[in-house]
Amino acid sequence: MICPQCGAEYPWHAMVCPQCDVETVDRLPGPAPTPDVELVSVFATGDAGLIALAKSLMDAEGIDFFVKGEELQNVFPLGPTTRWPAEFCVRAEDADRARVLLEGLTSELPRDTGSDG
C-alpha cells in the first residue's frame, strides 16, 4: 500500500498512513491512458534471447512497448531457424530512440574480417 500524500510504502494491510493520517492506495495515479496512440514497429525477431534482451533495454530506457506475436514463440515451435517473429511496437514519438537503442541486435554471428586481433 502507498500513501498518496508522502509516497511511503506499507504492507498490504496498512489502510492509513501513520505519518499523514491519509488512506493508502494500491498504486499512485499515473498518466491518463491514450487508447488512440499511434504504434510503430521498430524491431522483429524470432530469437527468444534477443526478445528478452530487447525488453530489458527498452525497460531500462523507460520506453513503453508492446510485443506482438511473442506468444506464438511457444505455440508454434518451428525450430531454431524458422521461428515466427515477435514484433516490438512503440509510440510514434519514441520510434527513433527505440530504433537507435535496438540497432545492431541480431542473432547472426559476426563475420570474420580475416584479421587476427
VMD Tcl script that builds the backbone (N, CA, C; Angstrom):
set m [mol new atoms 351]
animate dup $m
set s [atomselect $m all]
$s set {name element resname resid chain x y z} {
  {N N MET 1 A 0.853 -1.175 0.000}
  {CA C MET 1 A 0.000 0.000 0.000}
  {C C MET 1 A 0.902 1.241 0.000}
  {N N ILE 2 A 0.428 2.287 -0.646}
  {CA C ILE 2 A 1.220 3.504 -0.801}
  {C C ILE 2 A 0.415 4.689 -0.311}
  {N N CYS 3 A 1.090 5.604 0.378}
  {CA C CYS 3 A 0.446 6.832 0.815}
  {C C CYS 3 A 0.460 7.819 -0.359}
  {N N PRO 4 A -0.700 8.301 -0.791}
  {CA C PRO 4 A -0.739 9.233 -1.913}
  {C C PRO 4 A -0.170 10.608 -1.577}
  {N N GLN 5 A -0.009 10.888 -0.290}
  {CA C GLN 5 A 0.498 12.201 0.113}
  {C C GLN 5 A 2.028 12.215 0.228}
  {N N CYS 6 A 2.612 11.262 0.961}
  {CA C CYS 6 A 4.067 11.275 1.176}
  {C C CYS 6 A 4.810 10.254 0.316}
  {N N GLY 7 A 4.074 9.287 -0.285}
  {CA C GLY 7 A 4.697 8.294 -1.152}
  {C C GLY 7 A 5.316 7.119 -0.420}
  {N N ALA 8 A 5.177 7.053 0.894}
  {CA C ALA 8 A 5.745 5.943 1.662}
  {C C ALA 8 A 4.990 4.650 1.352}
  {N N GLU 9 A 5.729 3.529 1.347}
  {CA C GLU 9 A 5.121 2.226 1.085}
  {C C GLU 9 A 4.934 1.466 2.392}
  {N N TYR 10 A 3.815 0.751 2.470}
  {CA C TYR 10 A 3.462 -0.007 3.666}
  {C C TYR 10 A 2.986 -1.401 3.273}
  {N N PRO 11 A 2.918 -2.340 4.238}
  {CA C PRO 11 A 2.395 -3.676 3.942}
  {C C PRO 11 A 0.938 -3.596 3.466}
  {N N TRP 12 A 0.473 -4.668 2.856}
  {CA C TRP 12 A -0.861 -4.704 2.256}
  {C C TRP 12 A -1.980 -4.379 3.236}
  {N N HIS 13 A -1.755 -4.634 4.517}
  {CA C HIS 13 A -2.827 -4.445 5.492}
  {C C HIS 13 A -2.888 -3.027 6.073}
  {N N ALA 14 A -1.950 -2.159 5.712}
  {CA C ALA 14 A -1.967 -0.783 6.235}
  {C C ALA 14 A -2.967 0.046 5.435}
  {N N MET 15 A -4.058 0.383 6.063}
  {CA C MET 15 A -5.120 1.127 5.379}
  {C C MET 15 A -4.974 2.643 5.520}
  {N N VAL 16 A -4.193 3.075 6.509}
  {CA C VAL 16 A -3.994 4.509 6.744}
  {C C VAL 16 A -2.516 4.759 6.982}
  {N N CYS 17 A -1.989 5.802 6.368}
  {CA C CYS 17 A -0.585 6.168 6.553}
  {C C CYS 17 A -0.413 6.696 7.981}
  {N N PRO 18 A 0.495 6.104 8.779}
  {CA C PRO 18 A 0.680 6.550 10.153}
  {C C PRO 18 A 1.307 7.943 10.242}
  {N N GLN 19 A 1.981 8.385 9.211}
  {CA C GLN 19 A 2.613 9.706 9.237}
  {C C GLN 19 A 1.648 10.814 8.818}
  {N N CYS 20 A 0.824 10.544 7.777}
  {CA C CYS 20 A -0.033 11.593 7.213}
  {C C CYS 20 A -1.500 11.467 7.609}
  {N N ASP 21 A -1.881 10.316 8.180}
  {CA C ASP 21 A -3.270 10.046 8.542}
  {C C ASP 21 A -4.176 10.137 7.306}
  {N N VAL 22 A -3.668 9.583 6.177}
  {CA C VAL 22 A -4.404 9.568 4.910}
  {C C VAL 22 A -4.573 8.104 4.493}
  {N N GLU 23 A -5.699 7.777 3.862}
  {CA C GLU 23 A -5.926 6.411 3.395}
  {C C GLU 23 A -4.897 6.042 2.334}
  {N N THR 24 A -4.359 4.815 2.440}
  {CA C THR 24 A -3.378 4.338 1.467}
  {C C THR 24 A -4.098 3.802 0.225}
  {N N VAL 25 A -3.345 3.681 -0.862}
  {CA C VAL 25 A -3.888 3.175 -2.125}
  {C C VAL 25 A -2.995 2.055 -2.645}
  {N N ASP 26 A -3.541 1.242 -3.569}
  {CA C ASP 26 A -2.761 0.154 -4.167}
  {C C ASP 26 A -1.631 0.683 -5.038}
  {N N ARG 27 A -1.922 1.752 -5.777}
  {CA C ARG 27 A -0.904 2.359 -6.639}
  {C C ARG 27 A -1.219 3.829 -6.819}
  {N N LEU 28 A -0.183 4.575 -7.116}
  {CA C LEU 28 A -0.359 6.001 -7.334}
  {C C LEU 28 A -0.946 6.240 -8.721}
  {N N PRO 29 A -1.717 7.302 -8.872}
  {CA C PRO 29 A -2.293 7.562 -10.192}
  {C C PRO 29 A -1.193 7.868 -11.214}
  {N N GLY 30 A -1.361 7.353 -12.403}
  {CA C GLY 30 A -0.389 7.575 -13.475}
  {C C GLY 30 A -0.991 8.460 -14.550}
  {N N PRO 31 A -0.315 8.545 -15.676}
  {CA C PRO 31 A -0.846 9.360 -16.765}
  {C C PRO 31 A -2.135 8.755 -17.318}
  {N N ALA 32 A -2.940 9.595 -17.897}
  {CA C ALA 32 A -4.201 9.133 -18.474}
  {C C ALA 32 A -3.910 8.199 -19.645}
  {N N PRO 33 A -4.699 7.139 -19.799}
  {CA C PRO 33 A -4.474 6.225 -20.927}
  {C C PRO 33 A -4.736 6.923 -22.257}
  {N N THR 34 A -4.017 6.491 -23.269}
  {CA C THR 34 A -4.195 7.051 -24.608}
  {C C THR 34 A -4.531 5.910 -25.561}
  {N N PRO 35 A -5.815 5.537 -25.651}
  {CA C PRO 35 A -6.193 4.373 -26.448}
  {C C PRO 35 A -5.994 4.548 -27.947}
  {N N ASP 36 A -5.884 5.775 -28.424}
  {CA C ASP 36 A -5.744 6.002 -29.859}
  {C C ASP 36 A -4.311 6.361 -30.259}
  {N N VAL 37 A -3.344 5.997 -29.432}
  {CA C VAL 37 A -1.947 6.320 -29.714}
  {C C VAL 37 A -1.476 5.557 -30.948}
  {N N GLU 38 A -0.625 6.199 -31.767}
  {CA C GLU 38 A -0.090 5.561 -32.962}
  {C C GLU 38 A 1.115 4.705 -32.581}
  {N N LEU 39 A 1.075 3.413 -32.921}
  {CA C LEU 39 A 2.178 2.498 -32.650}
  {C C LEU 39 A 2.973 2.251 -33.924}
  {N N VAL 40 A 4.298 2.144 -33.763}
  {CA C VAL 40 A 5.208 1.936 -34.883}
  {C C VAL 40 A 6.066 0.717 -34.584}
  {N N SER 41 A 6.253 -0.146 -35.577}
  {CA C SER 41 A 7.110 -1.316 -35.423}
  {C C SER 41 A 8.566 -0.888 -35.528}
  {N N VAL 42 A 9.392 -1.312 -34.541}
  {CA C VAL 42 A 10.800 -0.910 -34.536}
  {C C VAL 42 A 11.775 -2.076 -34.561}
  {N N PHE 43 A 11.300 -3.294 -34.295}
  {CA C PHE 43 A 12.210 -4.438 -34.222}
  {C C PHE 43 A 11.402 -5.718 -34.307}
  {N N ALA 44 A 11.939 -6.723 -34.988}
  {CA C ALA 44 A 11.293 -8.033 -35.066}
  {C C ALA 44 A 12.355 -9.116 -35.029}
  {N N THR 45 A 12.078 -10.176 -34.281}
  {CA C THR 45 A 12.992 -11.307 -34.193}
  {C C THR 45 A 12.238 -12.535 -33.707}
  {N N GLY 46 A 12.753 -13.699 -34.049}
  {CA C GLY 46 A 12.206 -14.945 -33.545}
  {C C GLY 46 A 13.115 -15.568 -32.505}
  {N N ASP 47 A 14.208 -14.884 -32.177}
  {CA C ASP 47 A 15.198 -15.378 -31.217}
  {C C ASP 47 A 14.762 -14.995 -29.798}
  {N N ALA 48 A 14.465 -15.998 -28.962}
  {CA C ALA 48 A 13.981 -15.738 -27.600}
  {C C ALA 48 A 14.985 -14.940 -26.780}
  {N N GLY 49 A 16.271 -15.174 -26.988}
  {CA C GLY 49 A 17.290 -14.412 -26.264}
  {C C GLY 49 A 17.275 -12.943 -26.641}
  {N N LEU 50 A 17.102 -12.650 -27.935}
  {CA C LEU 50 A 17.036 -11.254 -28.377}
  {C C LEU 50 A 15.757 -10.574 -27.913}
  {N N ILE 51 A 14.667 -11.337 -27.827}
  {CA C ILE 51 A 13.415 -10.777 -27.310}
  {C C ILE 51 A 13.626 -10.317 -25.869}
  {N N ALA 52 A 14.238 -11.171 -25.057}
  {CA C ALA 52 A 14.495 -10.817 -23.654}
  {C C ALA 52 A 15.446 -9.630 -23.552}
  {N N LEU 53 A 16.480 -9.603 -24.379}
  {CA C LEU 53 A 17.439 -8.505 -24.354}
  {C C LEU 53 A 16.784 -7.197 -24.777}
  {N N ALA 54 A 15.986 -7.242 -25.830}
  {CA C ALA 54 A 15.297 -6.033 -26.294}
  {C C ALA 54 A 14.346 -5.506 -25.221}
  {N N LYS 55 A 13.628 -6.403 -24.557}
  {CA C LYS 55 A 12.729 -5.983 -23.469}
  {C C LYS 55 A 13.519 -5.291 -22.363}
  {N N SER 56 A 14.645 -5.880 -22.002}
  {CA C SER 56 A 15.469 -5.322 -20.938}
  {C C SER 56 A 15.982 -3.927 -21.311}
  {N N LEU 57 A 16.441 -3.772 -22.533}
  {CA C LEU 57 A 16.949 -2.469 -22.986}
  {C C LEU 57 A 15.847 -1.416 -22.993}
  {N N MET 58 A 14.668 -1.793 -23.489}
  {CA C MET 58 A 13.551 -0.843 -23.555}
  {C C MET 58 A 13.077 -0.457 -22.151}
  {N N ASP 59 A 13.002 -1.445 -21.253}
  {CA C ASP 59 A 12.611 -1.153 -19.867}
  {C C ASP 59 A 13.608 -0.203 -19.210}
  {N N ALA 60 A 14.892 -0.459 -19.417}
  {CA C ALA 60 A 15.933 0.371 -18.800}
  {C C ALA 60 A 15.872 1.813 -19.286}
  {N N GLU 61 A 15.447 2.023 -20.519}
  {CA C GLU 61 A 15.348 3.374 -21.080}
  {C C GLU 61 A 13.994 4.019 -20.825}
  {N N GLY 62 A 13.078 3.264 -20.221}
  {CA C GLY 62 A 11.755 3.816 -19.920}
  {C C GLY 62 A 10.882 3.991 -21.150}
  {N N ILE 63 A 11.111 3.180 -22.179}
  {CA C ILE 63 A 10.304 3.241 -23.394}
  {C C ILE 63 A 9.180 2.220 -23.275}
  {N N ASP 64 A 7.933 2.684 -23.339}
  {CA C ASP 64 A 6.790 1.782 -23.312}
  {C C ASP 64 A 6.740 1.036 -24.637}
  {N N PHE 65 A 6.472 -0.266 -24.581}
  {CA C PHE 65 A 6.442 -1.069 -25.794}
  {C C PHE 65 A 5.393 -2.159 -25.695}
  {N N PHE 66 A 5.055 -2.707 -26.848}
  {CA C PHE 66 A 4.133 -3.825 -26.958}
  {C C PHE 66 A 4.797 -4.833 -27.874}
  {N N VAL 67 A 4.803 -6.109 -27.477}
  {CA C VAL 67 A 5.407 -7.158 -28.300}
  {C C VAL 67 A 4.288 -7.982 -28.924}
  {N N LYS 68 A 4.144 -7.837 -30.228}
  {CA C LYS 68 A 3.098 -8.548 -30.968}
  {C C LYS 68 A 3.652 -9.877 -31.477}
  {N N GLY 69 A 2.959 -10.966 -31.202}
  {CA C GLY 69 A 3.354 -12.272 -31.694}
  {C C GLY 69 A 4.300 -13.034 -30.791}
  {N N GLU 70 A 4.617 -12.487 -29.622}
  {CA C GLU 70 A 5.528 -13.192 -28.718}
  {C C GLU 70 A 4.953 -14.528 -28.267}
  {N N GLU 71 A 3.654 -14.573 -28.064}
  {CA C GLU 71 A 3.017 -15.809 -27.614}
  {C C GLU 71 A 3.129 -16.915 -28.656}
  {N N LEU 72 A 3.346 -16.572 -29.917}
  {CA C LEU 72 A 3.495 -17.584 -30.968}
  {C C LEU 72 A 4.816 -18.330 -30.871}
  {N N GLN 73 A 5.764 -17.789 -30.131}
  {CA C GLN 73 A 7.052 -18.460 -29.965}
  {C C GLN 73 A 6.872 -19.817 -29.300}
  {N N ASN 74 A 5.918 -19.944 -28.390}
  {CA C ASN 74 A 5.704 -21.201 -27.679}
  {C C ASN 74 A 4.599 -22.055 -28.301}
  {N N VAL 75 A 3.670 -21.429 -28.996}
  {CA C VAL 75 A 2.559 -22.170 -29.585}
  {C C VAL 75 A 3.014 -22.942 -30.816}
  {N N PHE 76 A 3.855 -22.304 -31.636}
  {CA C PHE 76 A 4.322 -22.922 -32.873}
  {C C PHE 76 A 5.844 -23.035 -32.860}
  {N N PRO 77 A 6.406 -23.949 -32.061}
  {CA C PRO 77 A 7.862 -24.086 -32.036}
  {C C PRO 77 A 8.359 -24.762 -33.314}
  {N N LEU 78 A 8.761 -23.959 -34.288}
  {CA C LEU 78 A 9.142 -24.483 -35.601}
  {C C LEU 78 A 10.619 -24.815 -35.707}
  {N N GLY 79 A 11.345 -24.638 -34.652}
  {CA C GLY 79 A 12.779 -24.892 -34.705}
  {C C GLY 79 A 13.553 -23.594 -34.583}
  {N N PRO 80 A 14.848 -23.693 -34.361}
  {CA C PRO 80 A 15.643 -22.503 -34.074}
  {C C PRO 80 A 15.783 -21.531 -35.236}
  {N N THR 81 A 15.655 -21.998 -36.472}
  {CA C THR 81 A 15.879 -21.092 -37.595}
  {C C THR 81 A 14.596 -20.618 -38.259}
  {N N THR 82 A 13.461 -21.202 -37.916}
  {CA C THR 82 A 12.215 -20.815 -38.568}
  {C C THR 82 A 11.175 -20.347 -37.565}
  {N N ARG 83 A 11.581 -19.611 -36.588}
  {CA C ARG 83 A 10.644 -19.099 -35.579}
  {C C ARG 83 A 9.775 -17.995 -36.155}
  {N N TRP 84 A 8.567 -17.912 -35.660}
  {CA C TRP 84 A 7.659 -16.837 -36.003}
  {C C TRP 84 A 8.187 -15.573 -35.337}
  {N N PRO 85 A 8.339 -14.467 -36.058}
  {CA C PRO 85 A 8.946 -13.294 -35.431}
  {C C PRO 85 A 8.009 -12.585 -34.451}
  {N N ALA 86 A 8.586 -12.137 -33.367}
  {CA C ALA 86 A 7.889 -11.272 -32.425}
  {C C ALA 86 A 8.227 -9.846 -32.833}
  {N N GLU 87 A 7.234 -8.979 -32.866}
  {CA C GLU 87 A 7.411 -7.615 -33.357}
  {C C GLU 87 A 7.248 -6.613 -32.214}
  {N N PHE 88 A 8.260 -5.768 -32.021}
  {CA C PHE 88 A 8.227 -4.738 -30.987}
  {C C PHE 88 A 7.620 -3.464 -31.562}
  {N N CYS 89 A 6.587 -2.955 -30.903}
  {CA C CYS 89 A 5.930 -1.721 -31.328}
  {C C CYS 89 A 6.031 -0.697 -30.196}
  {N N VAL 90 A 6.277 0.565 -30.571}
  {CA C VAL 90 A 6.379 1.658 -29.604}
  {C C VAL 90 A 5.542 2.835 -30.094}
  {N N ARG 91 A 5.357 3.817 -29.227}
  {CA C ARG 91 A 4.682 5.048 -29.644}
  {C C ARG 91 A 5.498 5.718 -30.742}
  {N N ALA 92 A 4.823 6.373 -31.665}
  {CA C ALA 92 A 5.497 7.019 -32.799}
  {C C ALA 92 A 6.565 7.993 -32.327}
  {N N GLU 93 A 6.317 8.705 -31.242}
  {CA C GLU 93 A 7.296 9.689 -30.752}
  {C C GLU 93 A 8.537 9.044 -30.141}
  {N N ASP 94 A 8.460 7.744 -29.808}
  {CA C ASP 94 A 9.610 7.021 -29.250}
  {C C ASP 94 A 10.326 6.151 -30.287}
  {N N ALA 95 A 9.829 6.118 -31.514}
  {CA C ALA 95 A 10.329 5.186 -32.524}
  {C C ALA 95 A 11.811 5.397 -32.839}
  {N N ASP 96 A 12.231 6.624 -33.074}
  {CA C ASP 96 A 13.637 6.873 -33.421}
  {C C ASP 96 A 14.567 6.460 -32.288}
  {N N ARG 97 A 14.206 6.824 -31.075}
  {CA C ARG 97 A 15.028 6.474 -29.912}
  {C C ARG 97 A 15.105 4.957 -29.736}
  {N N ALA 98 A 13.990 4.259 -29.936}
  {CA C ALA 98 A 13.959 2.802 -29.800}
  {C C ALA 98 A 14.792 2.133 -30.889}
  {N N ARG 99 A 14.699 2.635 -32.111}
  {CA C ARG 99 A 15.487 2.044 -33.211}
  {C C ARG 99 A 16.985 2.169 -32.945}
  {N N VAL 100 A 17.409 3.334 -32.455}
  {CA C VAL 100 A 18.824 3.530 -32.133}
  {C C VAL 100 A 19.244 2.579 -31.015}
  {N N LEU 101 A 18.396 2.431 -30.021}
  {CA C LEU 101 A 18.689 1.552 -28.887}
  {C C LEU 101 A 18.838 0.093 -29.320}
  {N N LEU 102 A 17.987 -0.350 -30.244}
  {CA C LEU 102 A 17.972 -1.747 -30.659}
  {C C LEU 102 A 18.821 -2.015 -31.900}
  {N N GLU 103 A 19.431 -0.980 -32.409}
  {CA C GLU 103 A 20.263 -1.120 -33.600}
  {C C GLU 103 A 21.386 -2.124 -33.350}
  {N N GLY 104 A 21.585 -3.010 -34.283}
  {CA C GLY 104 A 22.664 -3.983 -34.152}
  {C C GLY 104 A 22.277 -5.274 -33.461}
  {N N LEU 105 A 21.088 -5.359 -32.876}
  {CA C LEU 105 A 20.658 -6.623 -32.271}
  {C C LEU 105 A 20.355 -7.603 -33.387}
  {N N THR 106 A 21.048 -8.700 -33.395}
  {CA C THR 106 A 20.840 -9.723 -34.408}
  {C C THR 106 A 21.294 -11.062 -33.864}
  {N N SER 107 A 20.725 -12.119 -34.404}
  {CA C SER 107 A 21.143 -13.446 -33.970}
  {C C SER 107 A 22.232 -14.006 -34.874}
  {N N GLU 108 A 22.623 -13.219 -35.876}
  {CA C GLU 108 A 23.692 -13.660 -36.766}
  {C C GLU 108 A 25.034 -13.552 -36.059}
  {N N LEU 109 A 25.922 -14.474 -36.377}
  {CA C LEU 109 A 27.270 -14.415 -35.826}
  {C C LEU 109 A 28.053 -13.331 -36.555}
  {N N PRO 110 A 28.946 -12.628 -35.867}
  {CA C PRO 110 A 29.738 -11.609 -36.544}
  {C C PRO 110 A 30.611 -12.242 -37.617}
  {N N ARG 111 A 30.788 -11.523 -38.702}
  {CA C ARG 111 A 31.625 -12.029 -39.798}
  {C C ARG 111 A 33.091 -11.938 -39.437}
  {N N ASP 112 A 33.862 -12.913 -39.899}
  {CA C ASP 112 A 35.306 -12.902 -39.690}
  {C C ASP 112 A 35.912 -11.922 -40.677}
  {N N THR 113 A 36.628 -10.948 -40.169}
  {CA C THR 113 A 37.234 -9.932 -41.034}
  {C C THR 113 A 38.567 -10.376 -41.573}
  {N N GLY 114 A 39.042 -11.527 -41.131}
  {CA C GLY 114 A 40.307 -12.039 -41.627}
  {C C GLY 114 A 41.516 -11.559 -40.844}
  {N N SER 115 A 41.327 -10.649 -39.928}
  {CA C SER 115 A 42.462 -10.174 -39.132}
  {C C SER 115 A 42.572 -10.972 -37.846}
  {N N ASP 116 A 43.750 -11.035 -37.322}
  {CA C ASP 116 A 43.989 -11.795 -36.084}
  {C C ASP 116 A 44.018 -10.877 -34.883}
  {N N GLY 117 A 42.993 -10.195 -34.575}
  {CA C GLY 117 A 43.138 -9.356 -33.420}
  {C C GLY 117 A 41.937 -8.736 -33.009}
}
mol reanalyze $m
mol bondsrecalc $m
mol representation Tube
mol addrep $m
